[in-house]
Amino acid sequence: MPKTRRDAWDLMTAYTAGESLRRHMLSVEACMRAYAEHMDEDEELWGMAGLLHDFDYEQHPNPRAEADPDEHPLFGARVLEEQGYPEDLVYAIKTHADYLHLPRTHPMDRVLFAVDELSGLVTAAALVRPDKNIENLEARSVRKKMKDKAFARGVNRDDVIHGAEELGVDLDEHIGFVIQAMRSVSPELGLAGEASTSWSHL
């Protein structure tokens, strides 16, 4: 049977308890779906790639060595293969880890890499706003935060820049696109101010 979004959600939540990481994967899912629609690609497939790209990270964060088969993302890739997820979805998830040195050959690969770190930066920029609301967040505000090396230290700025370059899109336009995509699920992400909800209601 083809895998569904429900299957992906159940797998992700079985491995990931942390609300922050769950919300990150929901953010990436929203961005992947938006880009799939924009590029006339398979929205369900791309969305599941986003929802599952870090599902193994909490339990297997690769603390010992790069390309460890028992750590992220290779551990997760093996689980996905065993459960019958599409090969191109599994490959895209592997390519978002630069240290595996896998070529990003399909648009899904490039988009996943391009939105991963950026969605984290957008989330951080929205959360420092007084109302914690993404609705009025602008790309220029995110660019300004991006230049501050002390802000959201965990976000790899080079990946954000290279991601847009690989897509062949202007960085400001890319940031604006990601913001818009994340607005579509802002309550679930905790970025809608008083309208925000818990992921447990999804």
C-alpha positions as CSV (number, residue, x, y, z in Angstrom):
1,M,0.0,0.0,0.0
2,P,1.3,3.5,-0.8
3,K,2.4,5.5,2.2
4,T,0.2,8.3,3.4
5,R,0.7,11.5,5.4
6,R,-0.9,9.7,8.4
7,D,1.7,6.9,8.2
8,A,4.5,9.6,8.1
9,W,3.0,11.5,11.0
10,D,2.7,8.3,13.1
11,L,6.3,7.3,12.4
12,M,7.6,10.8,13.1
13,T,5.8,11.1,16.4
14,A,6.8,7.6,17.5
15,Y,10.5,8.6,17.2
16,T,10.2,12.3,18.2
17,A,8.8,13.5,21.6
18,G,10.2,17.0,21.5
19,E,7.7,19.7,20.6
20,S,10.4,22.0,19.0
21,L,11.7,19.3,16.7
22,R,8.2,18.2,15.7
23,R,7.4,21.8,14.9
24,H,10.5,22.0,12.8
25,M,9.5,19.1,10.7
26,L,6.0,20.5,10.3
27,S,7.6,23.8,9.1
28,V,9.7,21.9,6.5
29,E,6.6,19.9,5.5
30,A,4.7,23.1,4.8
31,C,7.6,24.6,2.8
32,M,8.0,21.4,0.8
33,R,4.3,21.3,0.0
34,A,4.3,24.9,-1.1
35,Y,7.3,24.4,-3.4
36,A,5.9,21.2,-4.8
37,E,2.7,23.1,-5.8
38,H,4.8,25.9,-7.2
39,M,6.9,23.6,-9.3
40,D,4.1,21.2,-10.3
41,E,5.5,18.3,-8.4
42,D,4.0,15.6,-6.1
43,E,2.8,17.6,-3.1
44,E,2.1,14.5,-0.9
45,L,5.5,13.0,-1.6
46,W,7.4,16.2,-1.0
47,G,5.4,16.9,2.1
48,M,6.2,13.5,3.6
49,A,9.9,14.1,2.8
50,G,9.7,17.3,4.9
51,L,7.8,15.7,7.7
52,L,10.2,12.8,8.0
53,H,13.6,14.4,7.2
54,D,14.6,14.6,10.9
55,F,12.4,11.9,12.4
56,D,15.4,10.0,13.7
57,Y,17.4,12.9,14.9
58,E,16.2,13.0,18.5
59,Q,17.2,9.4,19.1
60,H,20.2,9.2,16.7
61,P,21.8,12.6,16.5
62,N,25.1,11.4,15.0
63,P,27.3,12.4,18.0
64,R,30.2,10.1,17.1
65,A,31.2,10.3,13.5
66,E,29.9,11.6,10.2
67,A,28.2,9.0,8.0
68,D,27.6,6.7,10.9
69,P,25.1,4.1,9.7
70,D,23.4,4.0,13.1
71,E,22.9,7.7,13.3
72,H,21.0,10.5,11.5
73,P,20.1,10.4,8.7
74,L,21.3,7.0,7.7
75,F,19.5,5.2,10.5
76,G,16.3,6.9,9.5
77,A,16.8,6.1,5.9
78,R,17.1,2.4,6.7
79,V,13.9,2.5,8.7
80,L,12.1,4.2,5.8
81,E,13.4,1.7,3.3
82,E,12.3,-1.2,5.5
83,Q,8.8,0.3,5.8
84,G,8.5,0.7,2.0
85,Y,8.8,4.5,1.6
86,P,9.6,5.6,-2.0
87,E,13.2,5.5,-3.0
88,D,13.3,9.1,-4.1
89,L,11.9,10.3,-0.8
90,V,14.6,8.4,1.1
91,Y,17.4,9.7,-1.1
92,A,16.2,13.3,-0.7
93,I,16.4,12.9,3.1
94,K,19.9,11.5,2.8
95,T,21.0,14.4,0.6
96,H,20.0,17.1,3.2
97,A,23.0,16.0,5.2
98,D,25.9,17.7,3.5
99,Y,28.5,15.5,5.2
100,L,27.3,12.4,3.2
101,H,28.5,14.2,0.0
102,L,25.5,12.9,-2.1
103,P,24.6,15.0,-5.2
104,R,21.3,16.7,-5.0
105,T,20.0,15.7,-8.4
106,H,16.2,16.0,-8.1
107,P,14.3,19.3,-7.4
108,M,13.0,17.6,-4.2
109,D,16.6,17.1,-3.0
110,R,17.5,20.7,-3.6
111,V,14.3,22.1,-2.0
112,L,14.6,20.1,1.1
113,F,18.1,21.3,1.6
114,A,17.1,24.9,0.8
115,V,14.2,25.1,3.3
116,D,15.7,23.1,6.2
117,E,18.0,25.6,7.9
118,L,16.0,28.6,6.6
119,S,12.8,27.4,8.3
120,G,14.7,27.3,11.6
121,L,15.9,30.9,11.1
122,V,12.4,32.1,10.2
123,T,11.0,30.4,13.3
124,A,13.6,32.0,15.5
125,A,13.0,35.4,13.9
126,A,9.2,35.1,14.5
127,L,9.6,33.9,18.1
128,V,11.6,37.0,19.2
129,R,8.9,39.3,18.0
130,P,6.7,40.7,20.9
131,D,3.6,38.9,19.6
132,K,5.5,35.7,18.5
133,N,3.4,35.9,15.3
134,I,4.8,35.2,11.8
135,E,2.0,37.0,10.0
136,N,3.8,40.3,9.8
137,L,7.3,39.0,9.6
138,E,9.1,40.2,6.5
139,A,12.1,38.8,4.6
140,R,14.2,41.8,5.3
141,S,13.8,41.3,9.0
142,V,15.0,37.7,8.6
143,R,18.0,38.9,6.5
144,K,18.9,41.3,9.2
145,K,18.8,38.6,11.9
146,M,20.8,36.4,9.6
147,K,23.7,38.9,9.7
148,D,23.8,38.8,13.5
149,K,26.0,35.8,14.2
150,A,24.9,35.8,17.8
151,F,21.3,35.2,16.8
152,A,20.1,31.6,16.3
153,R,23.6,30.2,16.5
154,G,22.5,26.7,15.5
155,V,21.4,27.9,12.1
156,N,24.0,27.3,9.4
157,R,24.0,30.5,7.4
158,D,26.1,29.0,4.6
159,D,23.5,26.3,4.1
160,V,20.8,29.0,3.8
161,I,22.8,30.8,1.1
162,H,23.9,27.7,-0.8
163,G,20.4,26.3,-0.7
164,A,19.0,29.3,-2.5
165,E,21.9,29.2,-5.0
166,E,21.2,25.5,-5.8
167,L,17.6,26.4,-6.4
168,G,18.6,29.3,-8.6
169,V,16.4,31.7,-6.8
170,D,17.0,35.1,-5.2
171,L,17.6,34.7,-1.4
172,D,15.1,37.4,-0.4
173,E,12.4,35.8,-2.6
174,H,13.2,32.4,-1.2
175,I,12.9,33.7,2.4
176,G,9.6,35.4,1.5
177,F,8.3,32.1,0.0
178,V,9.3,30.1,3.1
179,I,7.6,32.7,5.4
180,Q,4.4,32.5,3.4
181,A,4.4,28.7,3.4
182,M,4.9,28.6,7.2
183,R,2.1,31.1,7.7
184,S,-0.3,28.4,6.4
185,V,0.4,26.3,9.5
186,S,1.3,29.1,11.9
187,P,-1.0,27.9,14.8
188,E,0.5,24.4,14.7
189,L,4.0,26.0,14.7
190,G,3.3,28.2,17.8
191,L,3.8,31.2,15.6
192,A,0.3,32.7,15.5
193,G,0.3,34.5,18.8
194,E,-2.8,33.8,20.8
195,A,-4.2,31.6,18.0
196,S,-1.3,29.1,18.4
197,T,-2.1,25.6,19.4
198,S,-0.2,22.6,20.6
199,W,1.1,19.9,18.2
200,S,-0.9,17.4,20.2
201,H,-4.0,18.6,18.6
202,L,-2.8,17.8,15.1
